[in-house]
Amino acid sequence: LLTNHPKGSTLVRIKKASGAGAGFYLAAHGDKRNEHSTWTLVHRARPGDQDEYWNVVPWTEGGVSCFKIEKARHRNYTMMLTAHADKKPNQSVRTLVHRANHNVPDELWDIVPVGDKVKIVKALNRNKGMALVSSEGRNGGSFWVDISSVDEDCAWEIEICG
């Protein structure tokens, strides 16, 4: 589905399917990590919001087929989804977006079908095999997005946009 797009990438919205933040969309639009990166979150869909759009780009690295997930519009446009910070006390790692090709192996993801949903998993390098989750509240309308080795609440839906 995602590998046959004529442009080589697929415009999508990525929606949390269960648990904390269910029905909310993956975004990165405010909380700066540093001058080169911004933390990610899930939030409620808002009419006309451009922060929820991502390009899923097929990629091969060292013979491994995987994907880059790139901000497609608005704030942080063209930045890549990644996670490469130190583990938090619960062993999860906060995700972020940063400039493309900063450290390519850290920007690579597997999208694994699980029934009618998907699990989005780090494909290579640091934190390989850890899955995208949202569990910690950010404010009343959003949750932080992390990667975790715990499989609970890691179901996502990918909505193809065009």
C-alpha positions in Angstrom: 0.0 0.0 0.0 2.7 2.5 1.0 5.4 1.3 -1.3 3.7 1.7 -4.7 3.0 5.5 -4.6 4.1 7.1 -7.9 6.0 9.9 -6.2 7.9 7.5 -4.0 6.2 8.8 -0.9 2.6 8.8 0.5 0.9 11.7 2.1 -0.8 10.5 5.3 -2.2 11.4 8.7 -1.2 9.1 11.5 -3.9 8.5 14.2 -3.6 6.8 17.6 -6.0 3.9 17.5 -6.2 2.9 21.2 -5.3 3.9 24.7 -4.2 7.4 25.8 -4.8 9.8 22.9 -7.0 7.4 20.9 -8.4 9.3 17.9 -5.7 12.0 18.2 -3.3 12.7 15.3 0.5 12.7 15.3 2.0 16.2 15.1 5.0 18.3 15.9 4.4 22.0 16.2 5.6 23.8 19.3 7.6 22.4 22.1 11.2 22.9 21.0 13.8 20.3 22.1 16.6 22.6 21.0 17.4 24.8 18.0 17.4 21.8 15.6 14.4 19.8 16.8 10.9 19.8 18.3 9.1 17.2 20.4 6.2 15.2 19.0 2.7 14.8 20.3 -0.8 13.6 19.4 -3.7 16.1 19.5 -7.3 16.4 18.4 -8.0 17.0 14.8 -8.7 20.7 14.1 -10.4 21.9 10.9 -7.7 23.2 8.5 -4.8 22.1 10.6 -1.7 21.3 8.5 0.4 20.0 11.4 -1.1 16.5 11.1 0.3 15.7 7.6 3.3 13.4 7.1 5.1 11.9 4.1 5.9 8.2 4.4 8.9 7.6 2.3 10.1 4.0 1.4 13.8 3.6 2.2 16.4 0.9 2.1 19.4 1.1 4.4 22.0 -1.7 4.5 19.6 -4.0 2.8 16.8 -3.3 5.2 13.5 -2.0 3.7 11.8 0.5 5.9 10.4 4.0 5.9 11.2 7.6 6.8 8.3 9.6 8.2 8.7 13.3 7.3 6.6 16.3 8.3 4.7 17.2 5.1 3.3 20.6 5.8 3.3 23.7 8.0 5.6 24.0 11.1 8.7 21.8 11.0 8.1 21.0 7.3 10.5 18.4 5.9 11.8 17.4 9.4 12.1 13.6 10.1 10.4 11.6 12.9 13.1 10.1 15.1 13.9 9.1 18.7 17.5 9.2 19.9 17.5 10.7 23.4 18.2 9.0 26.7 15.7 6.7 28.1 13.3 8.1 30.7 12.8 6.3 34.1 10.1 4.1 32.6 12.5 3.0 29.8 10.6 4.9 27.1 12.2 7.5 24.8 10.5 10.7 23.8 10.1 11.2 20.0 11.0 14.3 18.0 11.4 15.7 14.6 14.7 17.0 13.4 16.3 18.1 10.1 16.5 15.4 7.4 19.6 13.2 7.1 21.0 14.3 10.4 21.5 10.6 11.3 19.7 8.5 8.7 19.6 5.2 10.7 17.9 7.0 13.6 15.1 8.2 11.1 14.0 4.8 9.9 10.8 3.0 10.9 9.0 -0.3 10.2 5.2 -0.1 9.7 3.9 -3.5 10.8 0.3 -4.5 10.1 -1.6 -5.7 13.2 -5.1 -6.7 12.1 -6.6 -3.5 10.6 -4.2 -1.3 12.5 -0.4 -0.8 12.4 2.5 -0.7 14.8 5.2 1.8 14.0 8.6 0.5 15.2 12.2 1.9 15.1 13.9 -0.1 12.3 17.6 0.4 13.0 20.2 1.9 15.3 19.4 3.2 18.8 16.2 1.9 20.2 15.6 -0.6 17.4 12.4 -2.5 17.9 10.8 0.0 20.2 7.2 1.0 19.2 5.5 4.4 18.9 3.1 5.0 21.8 1.4 7.9 23.5 0.6 7.7 27.2 1.8 10.7 29.2 -0.6 13.7 29.1 0.9 17.0 27.8 -2.1 19.2 28.4 -5.9 18.8 28.3 -5.9 18.4 24.5 -2.7 16.4 23.8 -0.3 13.6 24.8 3.4 13.2 24.4 4.6 10.6 21.9 7.4 8.2 22.9 8.8 4.8 21.8 8.6 1.9 24.2 9.4 -1.8 24.4 6.1 -2.4 26.0 3.5 -3.5 23.4 0.4 -2.0 25.1 -1.4 0.9 23.3 0.9 0.9 20.3 -1.9 0.6 17.7 -2.1 3.3 15.0 -4.2 4.0 11.9 -2.7 5.4 8.8 -5.0 7.6 6.7 -3.9 8.0 3.1 -4.5 11.6 2.0 -3.4 11.7 -1.6 
